[in-house]
Amino acid sequence: MTRSYFELLILLLNLASADALAVIAGVLHKAMLTLDERAFRNFLKPLHKGAQRSPYLIITATLHVVLFIPYFIIYGFDNLWFTAGAIVAVAASTFISKPVILPTYQMIYDKLDPDDTAAIRAWRDILGRRNKFRAAIQFVSVALMTIGLYGIS
C-alpha cells in the first residue's frame, strides 16, 4: 500500500465520521426539535444505545484512529498538515465526544426529571450546540488532512 493510498483511506474514513456527526448535529437534531420535551427525552436513550452498537458508527468513529498507529510507524510525522488533522481528530474524540457529549445524552435521559420541561429544553439546546461544535471540529480535521494530501494552491 502506497503512502498516498493509506492517507486517502484514512481521510475517507475520517470524512465518513464527520458526515455521521453532521447528520446527528443537523438533520437529526432538527427532527428532535419537533418533539415535545418528554418525547425528546424518551427518544435519546434508544438513540444513544443504538449509536453505541451501530457497526457503521463504530467503524467510522474508530477505524481511522486505529489506522493512525501503523501510518505513523511506517511513514512518520513529516506530512505536517496530515499530522495536524490526525491530532485534531483524536483530540476531538478524546476531549469533546467522550467526556462532554456522550455523558450529556445519558444525563438527559437518566438524571433529568421527565416533568421538568424547562431543563429538558435547555439541555436539548446545549446538546445541539455541542454536537454542532463536534461535527465542525471533525470537518476541520478533514480539511487539514486534505491539505496534507493535495497541498494548498
C-alpha positions, 0 to 999 in steps of 0.5 A: 500500500502506497503512502498516498493510498493509506492517507486517502483511506484514512481521510475517507474514513475520517470524512465518513465520521464527520458526515455521521456527526453532521447528520446527528448535529443537523438533520437529526437534531432538527427532527428532535426539535419537533418533539415535545420535551418528554418525547425528546427525552424518551427518544435519546436513550434508544438513540444513544444505545443504538449509536453505541452498537451501530457497526457503521458508527463504530467503524467510522468513529474508530477505524481511522484512529486505529489506522493512525498507529501503523501510518505513523510507524511506517511513514512518520510525522513529516506530512505536517498538515496530515499530522495536524488533522490526525491530532485534531481528530483524536483530540476531538474524540478524546476531549469533546465526544467522550467526556462532554457529549456522550455523558450529556445524552445519558444525563438527559435521559437518566438524571433529568426529571421527565416533568421538568420541561424547562431543563429538558429544553435547555439541555436539548439546546446545549446538546445541539450546540455541542454536537454542532461544535463536534461535527465542525471540529471533525470537518476541520480535521478533514480539511487539514488532512486534505491539505496534507494530501493535495497541498494548498494552491 
